Amino acid sequence: MSSVLYDVPGPRAKRRNVILSVLFVVAFAAALWWVYAKLDEKNQLDWAKWSPFFTDSRSWTTYILPGLENTLIAAALAMVIALPLGAVFGVSRLSDHSWVRWPSGAVVEFFRAIPVLILMVFANAAYAEFTDISSEDRPLYAVVTGLVLYNASVLAEIVRAGILSLPKGQSEAAMAIGLRKNQTMRFVLLPQSVTAMLPAIVSQLVVIVKDTALGGALLNFSELLAAVRPMSSFYGANTIASFTVVAVVFIAVNFALTTFASWLEGRLRRRKKGTGVVLGKDDLEELNPAGIGGTHGTGAGGSI
């Protein structure tokens, strides 16, 4: 039996797939054993290197939790600013006015092409040169600025692509009932495109959380990953254990973010299926008093 995408494997192909699967499992197990042996040889698996995370609360209260707090603060600020900014630039790139469309496109393409680390470095230098922000707060401002400029430009492209992915009939139907273009964008296109854009938006939000580590690597921002060096020095060169615990914390944060986004996406889809609202003439006149009136007559209320 065959399908459009592939032919069902025969006996020889099935045997070959089983052999390849067994070889892969064996190779993967051998690689894991090699990693374990090397770590054990370097005494990186000794309980003394891992025990601080289970027996000493200072490893959390002094290093991990303060770093996590700074990471979440920087990521939250960047998300709150970048999301609406990206939406504005994404919609602006679809404008009929060239004086709006071209500058918006230039800004988006410019900041999307620059690595976020360079944006952070330039922002840090600019704040040091032209503002009175203290040296303690400057890394946070620089990290948030770099994240906002880069991710807002990426989110703008996500918004633009999400709106363009909708069927053209959506816009035509909205214009047919007398809605202006800004009303079509606000009431028809944006609400429908949010569900389609949500997975890509969440992926970009995960990138924002992870990219806060760039500030710790170069700008001495006290984020989560930057806590590894002092923590490892204090507890006797337990670098592998420290990196492992920090990685688990990052995974937990990003997993919580993606889980919430999946729940929100499912809720939006259920609401979209469950609310079959029928608009009458009074509703249309409330949306667009000038566009309905006597032009469409009673047909507007009965056909929508």
BAVEXVO-38820 format. One line per field, with one value per residue: residue number from 1; residue in one letter; x negated, y negated, z negated of N, C-alpha, C in turn. Coordinates in pm, whole numbers, plus 50000, padded with zeros to 5 digits. Layout:
BEGIN
n c(NUM,...)
res c(A,...)
n_x c(X,...)
n_y c(Y,...)
n_z c(Z,...)
ca_x c(X,...)
ca_y c(Y,...)
ca_z c(Z,...)
c_x c(X,...)
c_y c(Y,...)
c_z c(Z,...)
***
This chain:
BEGIN
n c(1,2,3,4,5,6,7,8,9,10,11,12,13,14,15,16,17,18,19,20,21,22,23,24,25,26,27,28,29,30,31,32,33,34,35,36,37,38,39,40,41,42,43,44,45,46,47,48,49,50,51,52,53,54,55,56,57,58,59,60,61,62,63,64,65,66,67,68,69,70,71,72,73,74,75,76,77,78,79,80,81,82,83,84,85,86,87,88,89,90,91,92,93,94,95,96,97,98,99,100,101,102,103,104,105,106,107,108,109,110,111,112,113,114,115,116,117,118,119,120,121,122,123,124,125,126,127,128,129,130,131,132,133,134,135,136,137,138,139,140,141,142,143,144,145,146,147,148,149,150,151,152,153,154,155,156,157,158,159,160,161,162,163,164,165,166,167,168,169,170,171,172,173,174,175,176,177,178,179,180,181,182,183,184,185,186,187,188,189,190,191,192,193,194,195,196,197,198,199,200,201,202,203,204,205,206,207,208,209,210,211,212,213,214,215,216,217,218,219,220,221,222,223,224,225,226,227,228,229,230,231,232,233,234,235,236,237,238,239,240,241,242,243,244,245,246,247,248,249,250,251,252,253,254,255,256,257,258,259,260,261,262,263,264,265,266,267,268,269,270,271,272,273,274,275,276,277,278,279,280,281,282,283,284,285,286,287,288,289,290,291,292,293,294,295,296,297,298,299,300,301,302,303,304)
res c(M,S,S,V,L,Y,D,V,P,G,P,R,A,K,R,R,N,V,I,L,S,V,L,F,V,V,A,F,A,A,A,L,W,W,V,Y,A,K,L,D,E,K,N,Q,L,D,W,A,K,W,S,P,F,F,T,D,S,R,S,W,T,T,Y,I,L,P,G,L,E,N,T,L,I,A,A,A,L,A,M,V,I,A,L,P,L,G,A,V,F,G,V,S,R,L,S,D,H,S,W,V,R,W,P,S,G,A,V,V,E,F,F,R,A,I,P,V,L,I,L,M,V,F,A,N,A,A,Y,A,E,F,T,D,I,S,S,E,D,R,P,L,Y,A,V,V,T,G,L,V,L,Y,N,A,S,V,L,A,E,I,V,R,A,G,I,L,S,L,P,K,G,Q,S,E,A,A,M,A,I,G,L,R,K,N,Q,T,M,R,F,V,L,L,P,Q,S,V,T,A,M,L,P,A,I,V,S,Q,L,V,V,I,V,K,D,T,A,L,G,G,A,L,L,N,F,S,E,L,L,A,A,V,R,P,M,S,S,F,Y,G,A,N,T,I,A,S,F,T,V,V,A,V,V,F,I,A,V,N,F,A,L,T,T,F,A,S,W,L,E,G,R,L,R,R,R,K,K,G,T,G,V,V,L,G,K,D,D,L,E,E,L,N,P,A,G,I,G,G,T,H,G,T,G,A,G,G,S,I)
n_x c(49914,49945,49880,49935,49704,49499,49372,49486,49259,49096,49020,48732,48658,48771,48617,48370,48421,48464,48210,48052,48168,48104,47823,47793,47893,47707,47471,47537,47566,47303,47174,47285,47183,46911,46898,46982,46771,46551,46625,46636,46371,46248,46339,46578,46827,46842,47001,46950,46926,47182,47346,47381,47603,47814,47792,47700,47839,47742,47633,47849,47988,47790,47663,47803,48086,48090,47959,48144,48364,48274,48245,48513,48628,48499,48575,48856,48903,48798,48974,49224,49185,49094,49295,49541,49409,49301,49543,49650,49459,49478,49742,49718,49553,49728,49872,50057,49942,49648,49464,49487,49455,49197,48990,49045,48989,48715,48610,48675,48536,48275,48215,48269,48064,47835,47623,47745,47575,47392,47564,47622,47369,47321,47538,47470,47234,47341,47519,47332,47194,47377,47573,47677,47694,47626,47331,47394,47657,47644,47571,47814,47993,47864,47876,48155,48220,48077,48201,48466,48448,48354,48531,48783,48775,48767,49009,49179,49166,49280,49542,49622,49603,49791,50033,50043,50075,50340,50651,50730,50992,51091,51020,51151,51419,51458,51424,51636,51858,51830,51622,51342,50986,50818,50998,51057,50809,50788,51020,51065,50836,50602,50702,50758,50514,50354,50362,50238,49987,49890,49723,49473,49422,49394,49165,48980,48992,48879,48622,48553,48536,48316,48115,48050,47830,47613,47556,47448,47213,47054,47106,47102,47344,47552,47684,47850,47676,47432,47390,47260,46976,46877,47009,46904,46638,46658,46751,46557,46457,46671,46766,46901,47123,47245,47306,47483,47701,47785,47856,48075,48252,48295,48419,48653,48778,48820,48976,49204,49292,49350,49545,49752,49806,49898,50132,50272,50295,50459,50688,50760,50820,51039,51224,51257,51384,51618,51769,52000,52092,52350,52367,52578,52763,52757,52527,52329,52362,52278,52007,51924,52059,52080,52044,52245,52556,52802,52703,52653,52890,53139,53004,52754,52794,52913,52744,52500)
n_y c(50121,49778,49428,49076,48946,49135,49467,49770,49948,50248,50599,50616,50345,50295,50466,50342,50090,50167,50266,50034,49875,50018,50001,49725,49686,49833,49690,49442,49511,49589,49342,49199,49351,49302,49025,49032,49182,49013,48788,48907,48981,48734,48665,48529,48619,48661,48667,48452,48231,48191,48182,47920,47802,47935,47946,47704,47404,47159,47171,47133,46902,46708,46715,46853,46787,46495,46443,46561,46396,46148,46225,46284,46033,45872,46013,45997,45717,45669,45827,45701,45451,45509,45663,45498,45299,45442,45526,45281,45196,45414,45393,45142,45190,45291,45081,44860,44623,44495,44339,44428,44705,44755,44634,44788,45048,45016,44970,45213,45407,45318,45341,45608,45729,45693,45843,45935,45910,45711,45494,45473,45401,45154,45010,45008,44856,44617,44541,44502,44284,44077,44055,44039,44277,44511,44715,44959,45009,44985,45217,45369,45192,45180,45448,45490,45296,45385,45636,45555,45398,45583,45808,45691,45618,45871,45977,45802,45890,46139,46069,45935,46144,46320,46180,46156,46421,46482,46557,46374,46308,46237,45968,45853,45913,45766,45506,45501,45473,45219,45146,44952,44946,44944,45030,45283,45403,45395,45521,45752,45874,45875,46003,46263,46348,46377,46630,46789,46676,46724,46960,46893,46647,46723,46882,46683,46539,46723,46716,46459,46491,46666,46515,46322,46410,46325,46070,46117,46244,46052,45791,45789,45831,45935,46199,46523,46722,46600,46645,46881,46878,46737,46907,47160,47117,47069,47311,47495,47553,47680,47685,47825,47931,47691,47565,47755,47746,47480,47496,47670,47505,47302,47458,47530,47278,47197,47411,47375,47135,47209,47402,47251,47091,47283,47365,47121,47087,47307,47235,46999,47104,47267,47076,46940,47130,47167,46932,46825,46557,46356,46075,45800,45533,45313,45362,45338,45071,44954,45014,44886,44610,44438,44596,44786,44741,44640,44759,45035,45139,45364,45589,45606,45679,45930,46101,46140)
n_z c(50000,50083,50032,50091,50016,49963,50027,49886,49687,49793,49709,49712,49680,49431,49268,49303,49187,48921,48854,48884,48687,48455,48465,48436,48174,48028,48087,47977,47706,47654,47687,47473,47262,47296,47240,46974,46860,46901,46749,46496,46472,46442,46198,46187,46123,45857,45540,45375,45541,45635,45419,45294,45418,45317,45043,44942,44901,44977,45231,45393,45295,45300,45549,45776,45772,45752,45999,46175,46127,46233,46499,46570,46530,46725,46957,46941,46956,47211,47366,47316,47432,47693,47820,47870,48018,48233,48348,48433,48627,48799,48897,49009,49225,49406,49492,49709,49767,49891,49754,49500,49521,49643,49469,49237,49327,49377,49120,48991,49149,49110,48828,48797,48931,48785,48545,48223,48006,48081,48090,47817,47716,47845,47739,47468,47475,47572,47366,47164,47264,47323,47127,46778,46646,46393,46346,46240,46318,46591,46754,46754,46885,47134,47222,47238,47430,47659,47697,47745,47983,48173,48155,48185,48452,48571,48478,48606,48871,48834,48762,48996,49186,49075,49106,49386,49449,49425,49591,49887,49919,49669,49619,49838,49784,49550,49644,49816,49655,49573,49397,49303,49389,49163,48970,49070,49032,48750,48648,48798,48942,48768,48521,48624,48720,48500,48375,48571,48570,48317,48241,48366,48245,47977,47997,48053,47815,47641,47741,47661,47382,47363,47485,47303,47172,47318,47235,46984,47054,47181,47091,46820,46694,46438,46481,46507,46621,46578,46312,46281,46280,46033,45851,45906,45838,45565,45460,45518,45790,45933,46204,46413,46280,46197,46444,46540,46359,46398,46667,46648,46509,46700,46896,46760,46726,46995,47081,46925,47036,47305,47257,47142,47366,47547,47418,47429,47706,47773,47631,47765,48017,47956,47871,48107,48261,48116,48102,48282,48388,48516,48713,48718,48883,48710,48561,48757,48830,48596,48599,48835,48906,49126,49348,49383,49356,49589,49815,49835,49755,49636,49687,49570,49305,49329,49465,49341)
ca_x c(50000,49866,49945,49884,49572,49396,49414,49473,49140,49111,48946,48590,48648,48800,48497,48266,48457,48440,48064,48003,48215,48023,47689,47799,47908,47578,47376,47577,47531,47157,47137,47320,47087,46782,46911,46984,46638,46464,46663,46594,46224,46210,46404,46688,46950,46833,47113,46908,46946,47324,47420,47424,47735,47916,47772,47661,47935,47673,47612,47969,48022,47681,47618,47896,48212,48068,47934,48271,48446,48227,48279,48656,48657,48455,48658,48992,48901,48780,49098,49331,49159,49073,49418,49619,49327,49299,49675,49664,49377,49531,49859,49673,49497,49840,49946,50069,49864,49505,49386,49491,49408,49053,48909,49065,48912,48572,48577,48684,48426,48148,48190,48273,47939,47724,47627,47797,47463,47339,47660,47603,47243,47343,47628,47395,47146,47424,47565,47217,47147,47476,47670,47625,47729,47514,47262,47461,47781,47621,47582,47955,48047,47805,47929,48294,48222,48037,48305,48585,48424,48343,48650,48895,48767,48805,49152,49249,49178,49377,49675,49652,49627,49916,50146,50046,50113,50486,50712,50760,51135,51121,51016,51255,51549,51466,51444,51768,51959,51807,51517,51221,50872,50770,51095,51034,50689,50809,51134,51073,50711,50516,50753,50749,50374,50284,50348,50139,49856,49852,49604,49351,49400,49342,49026,48898,48984,48779,48491,48526,48491,48181,48018,48005,47698,47509,47518,47359,47083,46972,47135,47103,47480,47561,47795,47843,47555,47315,47374,47183,46834,46854,47059,46807,46518,46686,46774,46445,46446,46776,46817,46998,47246,47308,47366,47597,47814,47832,47926,48206,48337,48333,48516,48779,48840,48868,49085,49323,49337,49411,49667,49854,49843,49980,50265,50337,50331,50576,50804,50800,50883,51171,51312,51287,51483,51740,51842,52052,52173,52407,52378,52693,52742,52722,52386,52246,52368,52197,51868,51897,52184,52083,52032,52359,52668,52899,52639,52665,53028,53159,52918,52640,52830,52956,52644,52378)
ca_y c(50000,49657,49301,48970,48901,49239,49605,49853,50031,50392,50678,50579,50210,50305,50521,50238,49989,50223,50271,49898,49828,50083,49941,49590,49698,49877,49578,49341,49562,49583,49202,49165,49417,49231,48900,49067,49225,48895,48708,48979,48976,48601,48648,48433,48681,48679,48608,48325,48123,48175,48168,47785,47768,48009,47934,47568,47309,47041,47185,47080,46766,46615,46719,46893,46711,46357,46442,46588,46276,46050,46278,46268,45890,45826,46076,45943,45582,45678,45877,45601,45342,45558,45714,45392,45230,45528,45522,45152,45197,45514,45336,45028,45240,45321,44958,44814,44500,44527,44266,44511,44841,44764,44618,44903,45159,44990,44992,45356,45478,45274,45401,45754,45776,45673,45937,45874,45877,45581,45393,45454,45330,45015,44948,44986,44742,44496,44502,44451,44158,43970,44054,44043,44406,44562,44831,45081,45030,44974,45345,45405,45107,45218,45578,45473,45220,45474,45736,45490,45357,45699,45895,45617,45628,46007,45989,45727,45979,46244,46009,45910,46272,46375,46111,46190,46561,46495,46551,46238,46285,46174,45823,45814,45919,45653,45384,45507,45426,45078,45117,44888,45038,44958,45114,45420,45454,45411,45607,45874,45941,45901,46110,46395,46387,46401,46775,46841,46621,46754,47045,46820,46545,46790,46919,46563,46507,46815,46660,46343,46540,46722,46413,46241,46460,46251,45958,46164,46285,45941,45664,45810,45831,46045,46287,46658,46791,46537,46694,47006,46856,46723,47024,47267,47084,47078,47449,47583,47592,47772,47615,47908,47935,47559,47547,47847,47693,47359,47541,47723,47389,47242,47548,47519,47149,47198,47508,47310,47036,47276,47468,47146,47050,47390,47354,47001,47112,47394,47158,46908,47183,47310,46960,46907,47227,47169,46806,46795,46437,46303,45931,45740,45400,45221,45385,45283,44926,44912,45020,44791,44539,44373,44690,44874,44654,44690,44813,45179,45175,45474,45702,45615,45751,46067,46186,46156)
ca_z c(50000,50097,50008,50178,49972,49961,50048,49767,49702,49804,49609,49706,49622,49288,49200,49304,49087,48787,48832,48864,48557,48352,48470,48378,48030,47974,48097,47879,47572,47643,47667,47336,47173,47308,47166,46831,46819,46896,46632,46376,46466,46394,46067,46198,46075,45713,45468,45316,45638,45660,45293,45256,45474,45243,44898,44905,44962,45028,45375,45458,45252,45328,45689,45882,45771,45797,46143,46243,46116,46332,46632,46593,46540,46856,47060,46933,47010,47356,47426,47306,47526,47829,47880,47937,48117,48352,48411,48502,48747,48891,48964,49090,49351,49495,49518,49848,49782,49905,49654,49380,49552,49671,49347,49147,49382,49360,48979,48962,49215,49052,48697,48808,48990,48691,48432,48101,47917,48122,48045,47673,47694,47885,47642,47345,47499,47585,47233,47088,47322,47336,47018,46641,46585,46314,46402,46193,46393,46734,46827,46773,46991,47262,47261,47279,47556,47769,47719,47802,48121,48261,48154,48240,48598,48608,48453,48711,48987,48799,48772,49138,49252,49025,49169,49527,49466,49424,49725,49933,49904,49541,49640,49934,49716,49457,49722,49878,49560,49546,49301,49355,49382,49025,48900,49118,48966,48606,48612,48879,48976,48652,48432,48684,48744,48373,48355,48664,48536,48180,48226,48402,48143,47857,48026,48039,47673,47585,47783,47575,47251,47375,47527,47190,47132,47389,47151,46879,47111,47228,47026,46675,46644,46340,46513,46454,46664,46517,46175,46279,46247,45887,45777,45923,45760,45422,45420,45551,45931,45978,46322,46485,46199,46201,46576,46553,46283,46467,46788,46607,46476,46828,46959,46686,46758,47134,47090,46869,47134,47420,47210,47133,47501,47605,47357,47482,47845,47773,47586,47874,48123,47910,47872,48246,48309,48038,48103,48414,48372,48640,48707,48784,48938,48602,48527,48864,48821,48482,48642,48942,48929,49256,49458,49399,49392,49684,49934,49838,49724,49541,49724,49481,49183,49350,49531,49263)
c_x c(49911,49949,49884,49740,49465,49459,49393,49353,49173,49030,48800,48573,48676,48681,48387,48295,48433,48291,48008,48046,48134,47883,47688,47810,47776,47477,47409,47543,47381,47111,47170,47222,46952,46786,46909,46845,46543,46496,46619,46443,46176,46275,46517,46821,46946,46948,47078,46932,47095,47403,47459,47563,47849,47908,47742,47753,47866,47647,47731,47994,47914,47648,47732,48020,48192,48038,48061,48363,48405,48257,48425,48694,48620,48543,48799,48999,48887,48906,49206,49311,49155,49203,49503,49540,49319,49433,49694,49584,49426,49651,49818,49614,49605,49920,49950,49984,49715,49420,49392,49425,49256,48966,48923,48986,48763,48528,48574,48566,48291,48120,48198,48143,47821,47733,47667,47685,47403,47434,47646,47477,47258,47433,47555,47302,47225,47475,47451,47176,47249,47580,47599,47661,47607,47455,47325,47585,47758,47627,47726,48017,47994,47860,48072,48303,48184,48143,48428,48562,48421,48475,48774,48895,48806,48956,49234,49267,49277,49519,49714,49684,49758,50038,50157,50088,50264,50541,50749,50908,51174,51123,51128,51392,51566,51490,51583,51878,51930,51700,51399,51102,50821,50867,51082,50914,50716,50913,51135,50937,50626,50573,50740,50604,50299,50261,50243,49998,49802,49731,49474,49320,49341,49197,48934,48887,48886,48638,48455,48473,48348,48077,47979,47867,47585,47462,47426,47222,46994,46991,47139,47243,47501,47684,47765,47713,47429,47291,47287,47040,46811,46900,46961,46680,46540,46695,46667,46447,46546,46845,46924,47131,47320,47376,47489,47719,47872,47907,48064,48302,48385,48440,48652,48852,48898,48982,49214,49380,49408,49540,49781,49900,49929,50122,50340,50380,50455,50702,50854,50870,51023,51270,51352,51391,51618,51822,51885,52146,52222,52428,52502,52661,52700,52576,52294,52246,52286,52049,51835,52025,52194,52091,52153,52479,52761,52838,52664,52808,53035,53071,52802,52674,52861,52849,52521,52397)
c_y c(49875,49535,49198,48937,49009,49373,49684,49945,50180,50465,50637,50441,50213,50360,50416,50131,50038,50225,50133,49842,49888,50024,49802,49596,49740,49764,49470,49384,49557,49439,49158,49226,49346,49100,48928,49104,49106,48807,48775,48976,48842,48567,48546,48489,48707,48605,48471,48207,48095,48146,48025,47747,47838,47986,47792,47469,47186,47049,47130,46935,46664,46606,46742,46804,46563,46347,46468,46467,46171,46096,46255,46121,45838,45884,46018,45802,45584,45727,45770,45488,45393,45603,45603,45317,45311,45528,45393,45151,45300,45462,45220,45073,45278,45198,44926,44691,44533,44457,44335,44646,44848,44738,44735,45023,45141,45015,45141,45432,45442,45346,45554,45810,45766,45775,45867,45836,45742,45469,45367,45372,45183,44943,44917,44866,44612,44449,44446,44311,44045,43966,44059,44173,44463,44687,44962,45112,45034,45107,45389,45323,45149,45351,45564,45398,45308,45578,45676,45458,45477,45777,45821,45624,45768,46027,45912,45813,46092,46191,45988,46040,46335,46311,46148,46335,46582,46489,46408,46205,46222,46022,45777,45815,45802,45523,45382,45459,45285,45047,45050,44981,45054,45042,45260,45482,45484,45517,45742,45943,45974,46008,46249,46442,46418,46550,46835,46796,46672,46847,46973,46712,46608,46833,46799,46518,46597,46766,46542,46389,46590,46615,46318,46284,46386,46131,45998,46200,46167,45812,45674,45794,45954,46130,46430,46729,46732,46583,46818,46982,46834,46843,47139,47241,47103,47223,47546,47639,47699,47713,47694,47913,47802,47534,47635,47794,47569,47396,47596,47609,47320,47327,47537,47389,47150,47299,47449,47209,47102,47349,47368,47104,47156,47387,47235,47021,47202,47322,47064,46985,47229,47194,46924,47002,47211,47042,46774,46677,46390,46153,45885,45600,45302,45236,45323,45131,44873,44914,44910,44716,44482,44472,44776,44794,44718,44757,44963,45227,45287,45591,45718,45696,45895,46157,46212,46264)
c_z c(50000,50061,50101,50143,49979,49992,49919,49784,49710,49700,49598,49643,49472,49211,49194,49199,48945,48756,48806,48729,48443,48348,48410,48226,47965,47976,47995,47738,47550,47619,47524,47236,47177,47230,47016,46782,46806,46776,46503,46360,46411,46260,46069,46149,45925,45644,45410,45410,45663,45533,45258,45306,45400,45092,44853,44976,45019,45178,45453,45422,45289,45477,45789,45885,45805,45946,46223,46238,46220,46474,46665,46606,46679,46967,47060,46990,47161,47425,47429,47406,47670,47895,47943,48042,48247,48424,48490,48632,48848,48967,49054,49224,49451,49533,49668,49874,49785,49800,49517,49406,49568,49547,49249,49196,49362,49216,48945,49023,49154,48921,48701,48860,48895,48579,48303,48005,47952,48080,47896,47644,47730,47786,47512,47359,47509,47449,47149,47135,47308,47224,46883,46570,46514,46378,46355,46276,46544,46808,46852,46885,47128,47312,47311,47413,47674,47801,47786,47949,48215,48269,48203,48392,48645,48588,48556,48835,48959,48812,48918,49210,49205,49088,49317,49551,49468,49566,49761,49918,49772,49554,49733,49869,49620,49531,49786,49785,49513,49444,49370,49331,49240,48941,48942,49049,48820,48572,48685,48891,48854,48559,48491,48699,48615,48351,48446,48627,48403,48167,48259,48299,48017,47878,48010,47894,47601,47619,47695,47440,47259,47407,47415,47143,47203,47307,47037,46930,47143,47151,46874,46616,46557,46367,46469,46493,46603,46374,46167,46231,46098,45807,45787,45844,45611,45376,45471,45691,45973,46102,46394,46410,46205,46335,46594,46482,46351,46595,46756,46573,46603,46897,46892,46720,46899,47153,47035,46968,47251,47379,47198,47272,47569,47548,47414,47627,47854,47729,47694,47985,48082,47910,48015,48303,48241,48045,48244,48408,48508,48623,48782,48831,48830,48562,48631,48859,48705,48516,48741,48977,49070,49370,49480,49448,49491,49803,49947,49807,49623,49573,49631,49358,49210,49404,49450,49159)
***
